[in-house]
Amino acid sequence: MKIFVFGNPLVKEDSIALRVAAELRKKIEFKNLEFEEIESLNDLEEIPKELVILDCAEGIEKIETIRDLKKLVSAQKVSLHDFDLATELLLFEKIGKLKGKKICIIAIPKKMKLEEALRISAILLSKNALHRKCTGHKP
């Protein structure tokens, strides 16, 4: 299964998902997962039927699994520099690009320590938990 990873490697508080993915790639138990770093959903030729995203988020205290896009909060935008993943997902949903797709976002708090983010993300991305939490079926 492919996990799409978002973040900015140059900004520490926006790179936690990238750092978690880098560490998980080294672990043998996650060799069945492909972590692909992308900057935008527009980078994809086609959005997969099951879209699993690893990203960081503001305003949360613990790692959350989000399957309902209505739970995404997108702050008011001032410029295109403020265009974030939540805005992009909500726009794609509005124009019908996500119709029939299962979406699962594993959101890591921006200020979470790497060790804790890695431990919890590893649990969520384990084969059984990933399928149960993100695709709604057993492996």
Secondary structure as GFF3:
##gff-version 3
##sequence-region A 1 139
A	DSSP	beta_strand	2	5	.	.	.	ID=ss1
A	DSSP	three_ten_helix	12	14	.	.	.	ID=ss2
A	DSSP	alpha_helix	16	25	.	.	.	ID=ss3
A	DSSP	three_ten_helix	28	30	.	.	.	ID=ss4
A	DSSP	beta_strand	34	37	.	.	.	ID=ss5
A	DSSP	three_ten_helix	41	43	.	.	.	ID=ss6
A	DSSP	beta_strand	50	57	.	.	.	ID=ss7
A	DSSP	beta_strand	64	66	.	.	.	ID=ss8
A	DSSP	three_ten_helix	69	71	.	.	.	ID=ss9
A	DSSP	three_ten_helix	80	82	.	.	.	ID=ss10
A	DSSP	alpha_helix	85	94	.	.	.	ID=ss11
A	DSSP	beta_strand	102	109	.	.	.	ID=ss12
A	DSSP	alpha_helix	114	124	.	.	.	ID=ss13
A	DSSP	alpha_helix	127	130	.	.	.	ID=ss14
A	DSSP	pi_helix	131	135	.	.	.	ID=ss15
###
